Structures are given as C-alpha cells and as structure tokens.
Amino acid sequence: MFKNLPRHQFGNLQSKMFPAYFTMVGICCAILVASFGYLHPWKSSIVADKYRLDLSLSSFFFNLTNLFVFTPMTIEMMKQRHIR
C-alpha cells in the first residue's frame, strides 16, 4: 500500500488500520496471558514459566501503551502534517 497509494490516502488508511491492528493484538495478548496464567499457576510454576508470564504481561502492557498513547499521538501528528 505504501508504494501504490498517494501519501494522504495511505495516511488515512493507516490511521484506520493501526488502531484495529493494535486492538486485535491486545485481545490476543490478553487471551495468552489469561490462558498461560490459568495453565501455569504462579505458586506451582517453575522459574522459566514465571519469566514467560512476566514477558507476556510486559508485551500486553506495551501493546496497550502503544494503542492508547502512541497511536493517537501519531494519528494527530499525521493529520496536522496532511493539512500543510
């Protein structure tokens, strides 16, 4: 799309696709964390499982940060640049 669409059309398409993409990734991360936490309870887990759960939780957190902080900032900046 980047190579085949004009800059403004690609920007508008991207501003619609990225929130949907990060929402879907967030849902998948939440399912991963919930199922992993259910299958590997914290008290009976080995150290490697605890690291895996910690990394999954951090991935979920960073995805939510991207969805709710950086994506709106990026879309707003893109809209301002398209005005020029």
CNS distance restraints for C-alpha pairs under 8 A (distance, minus, plus):
assign (resid   1 and name CA) (resid   5 and name CA) 5.67 0.50 0.50
assign (resid   1 and name CA) (resid  10 and name CA) 6.78 0.50 0.50
assign (resid   2 and name CA) (resid   6 and name CA) 7.95 0.50 0.50
assign (resid   2 and name CA) (resid   7 and name CA) 7.73 0.50 0.50
assign (resid   2 and name CA) (resid  10 and name CA) 6.36 0.50 0.50
assign (resid   5 and name CA) (resid   9 and name CA) 6.18 0.50 0.50
assign (resid   5 and name CA) (resid  10 and name CA) 5.66 0.50 0.50
assign (resid   6 and name CA) (resid  10 and name CA) 6.14 0.50 0.50
assign (resid   7 and name CA) (resid  11 and name CA) 6.11 0.50 0.50
assign (resid   8 and name CA) (resid  12 and name CA) 6.22 0.50 0.50
assign (resid   8 and name CA) (resid  82 and name CA) 6.66 0.50 0.50
assign (resid   9 and name CA) (resid  13 and name CA) 6.13 0.50 0.50
assign (resid  10 and name CA) (resid  14 and name CA) 5.93 0.50 0.50
assign (resid  11 and name CA) (resid  15 and name CA) 6.07 0.50 0.50
assign (resid  11 and name CA) (resid  78 and name CA) 7.10 0.50 0.50
assign (resid  12 and name CA) (resid  16 and name CA) 6.58 0.50 0.50
assign (resid  13 and name CA) (resid  17 and name CA) 6.17 0.50 0.50
assign (resid  14 and name CA) (resid  18 and name CA) 5.85 0.50 0.50
assign (resid  15 and name CA) (resid  19 and name CA) 7.17 0.50 0.50
assign (resid  15 and name CA) (resid  75 and name CA) 5.84 0.50 0.50
assign (resid  16 and name CA) (resid  20 and name CA) 6.97 0.50 0.50
assign (resid  17 and name CA) (resid  21 and name CA) 6.05 0.50 0.50
assign (resid  18 and name CA) (resid  22 and name CA) 6.07 0.50 0.50
assign (resid  18 and name CA) (resid  71 and name CA) 7.45 0.50 0.50
assign (resid  19 and name CA) (resid  23 and name CA) 5.98 0.50 0.50
assign (resid  19 and name CA) (resid  67 and name CA) 6.35 0.50 0.50
assign (resid  19 and name CA) (resid  71 and name CA) 6.94 0.50 0.50
assign (resid  20 and name CA) (resid  24 and name CA) 6.20 0.50 0.50
assign (resid  21 and name CA) (resid  25 and name CA) 6.25 0.50 0.50
assign (resid  22 and name CA) (resid  26 and name CA) 6.00 0.50 0.50
assign (resid  22 and name CA) (resid  63 and name CA) 6.75 0.50 0.50
assign (resid  22 and name CA) (resid  64 and name CA) 7.76 0.50 0.50
assign (resid  22 and name CA) (resid  66 and name CA) 7.59 0.50 0.50
assign (resid  22 and name CA) (resid  67 and name CA) 5.72 0.50 0.50
assign (resid  23 and name CA) (resid  27 and name CA) 6.25 0.50 0.50
assign (resid  23 and name CA) (resid  67 and name CA) 6.98 0.50 0.50
assign (resid  24 and name CA) (resid  28 and name CA) 6.25 0.50 0.50
assign (resid  25 and name CA) (resid  29 and name CA) 6.07 0.50 0.50
assign (resid  25 and name CA) (resid  63 and name CA) 7.36 0.50 0.50
assign (resid  26 and name CA) (resid  30 and name CA) 6.09 0.50 0.50
assign (resid  26 and name CA) (resid  60 and name CA) 6.24 0.50 0.50
assign (resid  26 and name CA) (resid  63 and name CA) 6.18 0.50 0.50
assign (resid  26 and name CA) (resid  64 and name CA) 6.53 0.50 0.50
assign (resid  27 and name CA) (resid  31 and name CA) 6.25 0.50 0.50
assign (resid  28 and name CA) (resid  32 and name CA) 6.12 0.50 0.50
assign (resid  29 and name CA) (resid  33 and name CA) 6.09 0.50 0.50
assign (resid  29 and name CA) (resid  56 and name CA) 7.17 0.50 0.50
assign (resid  29 and name CA) (resid  59 and name CA) 7.40 0.50 0.50
assign (resid  29 and name CA) (resid  60 and name CA) 5.46 0.50 0.50
assign (resid  30 and name CA) (resid  34 and name CA) 6.01 0.50 0.50
assign (resid  30 and name CA) (resid  60 and name CA) 6.77 0.50 0.50
assign (resid  31 and name CA) (resid  35 and name CA) 5.95 0.50 0.50
assign (resid  32 and name CA) (resid  36 and name CA) 5.88 0.50 0.50
assign (resid  32 and name CA) (resid  56 and name CA) 7.52 0.50 0.50
assign (resid  33 and name CA) (resid  37 and name CA) 5.85 0.50 0.50
assign (resid  33 and name CA) (resid  53 and name CA) 6.75 0.50 0.50
assign (resid  33 and name CA) (resid  56 and name CA) 6.14 0.50 0.50
assign (resid  33 and name CA) (resid  57 and name CA) 6.50 0.50 0.50
assign (resid  34 and name CA) (resid  38 and name CA) 6.07 0.50 0.50
assign (resid  35 and name CA) (resid  39 and name CA) 6.08 0.50 0.50
assign (resid  36 and name CA) (resid  40 and name CA) 5.84 0.50 0.50
assign (resid  36 and name CA) (resid  53 and name CA) 7.05 0.50 0.50
assign (resid  37 and name CA) (resid  41 and name CA) 5.68 0.50 0.50
assign (resid  37 and name CA) (resid  42 and name CA) 7.25 0.50 0.50
assign (resid  37 and name CA) (resid  53 and name CA) 7.08 0.50 0.50
assign (resid  40 and name CA) (resid  44 and name CA) 7.21 0.50 0.50
assign (resid  40 and name CA) (resid  45 and name CA) 5.78 0.50 0.50
assign (resid  40 and name CA) (resid  49 and name CA) 7.15 0.50 0.50
assign (resid  41 and name CA) (resid  45 and name CA) 5.93 0.50 0.50
assign (resid  42 and name CA) (resid  50 and name CA) 6.92 0.50 0.50
assign (resid  45 and name CA) (resid  49 and name CA) 5.87 0.50 0.50
assign (resid  45 and name CA) (resid  50 and name CA) 6.50 0.50 0.50
assign (resid  46 and name CA) (resid  50 and name CA) 6.55 0.50 0.50
assign (resid  47 and name CA) (resid  51 and name CA) 6.37 0.50 0.50
assign (resid  48 and name CA) (resid  52 and name CA) 6.25 0.50 0.50
assign (resid  49 and name CA) (resid  53 and name CA) 6.17 0.50 0.50
assign (resid  50 and name CA) (resid  54 and name CA) 6.10 0.50 0.50
assign (resid  51 and name CA) (resid  55 and name CA) 6.08 0.50 0.50
assign (resid  52 and name CA) (resid  56 and name CA) 6.10 0.50 0.50
assign (resid  53 and name CA) (resid  57 and name CA) 6.08 0.50 0.50
assign (resid  54 and name CA) (resid  58 and name CA) 6.16 0.50 0.50
assign (resid  55 and name CA) (resid  59 and name CA) 6.08 0.50 0.50
assign (resid  56 and name CA) (resid  60 and name CA) 6.21 0.50 0.50
assign (resid  57 and name CA) (resid  61 and name CA) 6.14 0.50 0.50
assign (resid  58 and name CA) (resid  62 and name CA) 6.08 0.50 0.50
assign (resid  59 and name CA) (resid  63 and name CA) 6.10 0.50 0.50
assign (resid  60 and name CA) (resid  64 and name CA) 6.26 0.50 0.50
assign (resid  61 and name CA) (resid  65 and name CA) 6.18 0.50 0.50
assign (resid  62 and name CA) (resid  66 and name CA) 6.10 0.50 0.50
assign (resid  63 and name CA) (resid  67 and name CA) 6.12 0.50 0.50
assign (resid  64 and name CA) (resid  68 and name CA) 5.98 0.50 0.50
assign (resid  64 and name CA) (resid  69 and name CA) 8.00 0.50 0.50
assign (resid  65 and name CA) (resid  69 and name CA) 5.40 0.50 0.50
assign (resid  65 and name CA) (resid  70 and name CA) 6.87 0.50 0.50
assign (resid  66 and name CA) (resid  70 and name CA) 4.86 0.50 0.50
assign (resid  66 and name CA) (resid  71 and name CA) 5.90 0.50 0.50
assign (resid  67 and name CA) (resid  71 and name CA) 5.41 0.50 0.50
assign (resid  67 and name CA) (resid  72 and name CA) 7.55 0.50 0.50
assign (resid  68 and name CA) (resid  72 and name CA) 6.64 0.50 0.50
assign (resid  69 and name CA) (resid  73 and name CA) 6.51 0.50 0.50
assign (resid  70 and name CA) (resid  74 and name CA) 5.99 0.50 0.50
assign (resid  71 and name CA) (resid  75 and name CA) 6.09 0.50 0.50
assign (resid  72 and name CA) (resid  76 and name CA) 6.07 0.50 0.50
assign (resid  73 and name CA) (resid  77 and name CA) 6.17 0.50 0.50
assign (resid  74 and name CA) (resid  78 and name CA) 6.08 0.50 0.50
assign (resid  75 and name CA) (resid  79 and name CA) 6.19 0.50 0.50
assign (resid  76 and name CA) (resid  80 and name CA) 6.29 0.50 0.50
assign (resid  77 and name CA) (resid  81 and name CA) 6.21 0.50 0.50
assign (resid  78 and name CA) (resid  82 and name CA) 6.16 0.50 0.50
assign (resid  79 and name CA) (resid  83 and name CA) 6.48 0.50 0.50
assign (resid  80 and name CA) (resid  84 and name CA) 7.11 0.50 0.50
